[in-house]
Amino acid sequence: MDTKNNLIEVLEEIQRRHKKNNLLSGLHVGQKRILDAMNKSRFVSIRSPRRWGKSTGLLRIGMDMADKMNCRCLYLAMYRTNAKSIAWQIAQELNENLGWTTNLVELALRGPGNRELLIMGADRPDLARLLRGWKNCVVIVDEAQSWSIDLEDLCNSILRHTLTDMRGHLLIAGTPGWDEQSFFARISNSQMPGWEAVVGEPLENPWTAVQQKEEMDEILKNNPDAYKEPWWQREYEGRWVADNRNLVYPFNTNNILYNWENTNKIRILGIDWGSAAESAFVVGEFDTSIDNKLTFVDAFEQPNMSLENYVNVINDLKQRWSPIITVADPGGTNKALTDELAVRCHLPIINADKTDKEAAIASMVRDMSLGMIQVASPQSEVLLSCWRQLVWDRKLDGTREERGKNHLSDTALYVRRAAWNYTHVPKPPQETEEQIMKRRIIEQHEKRMKQINRYGGG
């Protein structure tokens, strides 16, 4: 049996070698720049317009490496269905050069030895953790602009370690999105040491250039100003362009204070507890003499905090800022933590108001537009970064929710609501006509009784 199996393996290897691997010969000029970048660094980003051929080019390169190095190429997109719709058909067509066996259930192509292409979705912490301990020679992360989990953490904590043994390559690709401060934006704009950036040009793909040009001309014919739109510049030109219309907090940069001076105004400390995630701390200062203007004077995040860490950080903030109120997220198991810290830090901590969040955000955005909210820089620069990347994600049912990391923005919202409640003097309720009539009758009766008591009845 062993001899028969060995003979089958030998025949399969002969058959595989008979198929000529010419995957790289199908790369167009722009895609070949990826190979040039890989010769300079093991970590490469690819930013391009739509229909440039980044997914096809990366699969050609990844499958070629897996074949020649006898190893696994791992292709990752956000979700399994997403990964399958992008990569599976392309991989099957490219497999005509290799003759590997296909497994639709596992979304895998396998050749002799350790040769493998595995297609997966991994935009969830539980799925990402499953990748620990693997050994790959190349990892492709596609549509990087749309991932919701922290890609920087995924790359540094998990993916790069799967490439260590074979000194493999990590290739991250996508079309520019809405977050100019994201990890993908930074590596694709050559802002991170150790990363090589490949930038695809419009109409560079010879197989789709004609169709793409016709599509662009048709759009411009119906809307001559379309080229000014952020979606056009991102999707058709491959440029990073912010679109403030979709931001949850469209903060005006004119309200950044670069020369803020410490004063002794009223201050509130806001806290958003974290466990494995970061805990957020924000200090707001408001001036009741100037229309209750609120200035965020300190903001930061800190991960993996123990009880002692919380005690030290809160005591330090107490000493620096002397807050009159500390407001914190009361949710879940946080109540026990809040009660413990209130005792150990000798600090009254009130529960954050979390009701009707979208209305509270709208009210805060209105104050931003009126210049009633300012941010001290660089002390609160991380809060500005948070606001810049937080966008509304509209659901199929018409509702919307925030997309992006919102620990700091939520904490700033706690502070703003607490400050507003602290300074707000409620107006007396408006009386109805019936209440006014009753009040006047009572007043007349009391006046009459005073006269009777004073002069006597009769």
Buried (B, 14 or more C-beta within 10 A) or exposed (E): EEEEEEEEEEEBEEEBEEBEBEBBEBBBEBBBBBBEBBEEBBBBBBBBBBBBBBBBBBBBBBBBBBBEBBBBBBBBBBBBEBBBEBBBEBBEEBBEBBBBEBEEEEBBBBBBEEBBBBBBBBBEEEBBEEBEEBBBBBBBBBBBBBBEBBBBEBBEEBBBBBBEEBEBBBBBBBBBBBBBBBBBBBBBBEEBEEBBBBBBBBBBBEEBBEEBEEBBEEBBEEEEEBEEBBEBBBBBBBBBBBBEEBBBBBBEEEBBBEEBEEEEBBBBBBBBBBEEBBBBBBBBBBBEEEEBBBBBBBBBBEEEBEEEEBBEBBBEBBEEBEBEBBBBBBEEEBEEBBEEBBEBBEBEBBBBBBEEBEEBBEBBBEBBEEEBBBBBBEBBBBBBBBBBBBBBBEEEEEEBEBBBBBBBBBBBBBBBBBBBEBBEEEEEEEEEEEEEEEEEEEEEEEEEEEEEEEEEEE
